Amino acid sequence: MSSHKPPLYQIHHAAGADFTDFGGWKMPVSFDSIRTEHAAVRESVGVFDVSHMSEVSVRGPDATELMNVLTTNDVRALEPGDAQYSCVLDDRGVILDDIVVYRDPDQDGYLFVPNAGHGGQLTDRWITRAAERGLTVSVEDVSTEFGLLAVQGPDAVETVESVSSDSIANLSRFTTTRTEIAGSNCLVARTGYTGEDGFEIFVPSNDSASVWNAFDGVQPCGLGARDTLRLEAGLLLSGQDFDPNAEPRTPLEAGLGFVVDFSKPDFIGREPLCDLETEGPDETLVGLRIEGRAIARHGYSLHADGDRVGRVTSGTMSPTLEVPIALGYVDAAYADEGTELAVNVRDRDVDATVVGSRFLTSIGTETTEK
């Protein structure tokens, strides 16, 4: 049962949105149709309410040391205003969560964004590890202080520029700045989860309605389109493509080795990951193109010559490419692009081909060349 409603719930309800429970939040899954909202983001611009995402503040003289111990990337590389994608691991090297770390542009400290419902547990983890190491930091789950909007699509720059008091056009990818939107002091980050250019806007919770209304006329989008967009872009979904209990995966298995900085001498999970890097993972995440119109859903098994060699973690009919696509883990021997597999869909085997997981490029190029 959903226990939280975003600050914009009543506005979404009045707009006729359909809702779903996600991470303990009652969030809009669609306003018009997933296909309409998906197309708006790919072709023009859309705005999402993603206030269900968590926010954790880390400050104090040892903030950088603590962040570096608890995340896989190297936060020491961040200048004020920079952002960084990273993973949080347990002692086995298994992904507990994937996060984006923001170094505050105008004061010391960090804000990091875990997935929905994870703010409390990661805050506890940060506090516990700081105490174990005798580090002086202030860690606070500030999720209720923020609303979070995502404005994504080829026209996102012009859209956000038109309502902000400062130019954001030259803001580089994975950097942030502060500006005023609808009279509210917002943190604007050039990040996103759709495969398109765009921004994520951190808004004081009480100002969420006025900032949302500043984008009146922009296609409102729900979590349904967010899922199809992220899957086309080959971006992973916490709790589905990895999960410390149901789908325990290391970054090396999940194709997230690029956020692991092995040059750091110390971070939680480093030692088992070093061993795995040397040996190579037994299974790895691949992209799959499914033949015909069958949709490969989470949990469907993958086969080669009659033997089970893996399983699907995410699948959908791609609205942009108009072919079924999926992500799944397979035995490493079957991970090469072009490998022919079968996915079991409702007790029948359907042909599938391993392709690059960045589907917009791997399949989009094929489509363009035909």
Helices and strands as residue ranges (DSSP letters): H 9-14, E 18-22, E 25-30, H 34-43, E 46-49, E 56-59, H 63-70, G 75-77, E 83-89, E 95-103, E 110-113, H 119-133, E 138-141, G 143-145, E 146-152, H 156-161, E 176-181, E 184-189, E 198-204, G 205-207, H 208-214, E 219-221, H 223-232, G 257-259, H 270-279, E 283-290, E 301-304, E 307-317, E 324-331, G 332-334, E 340-345, E 348-355, H 359-369
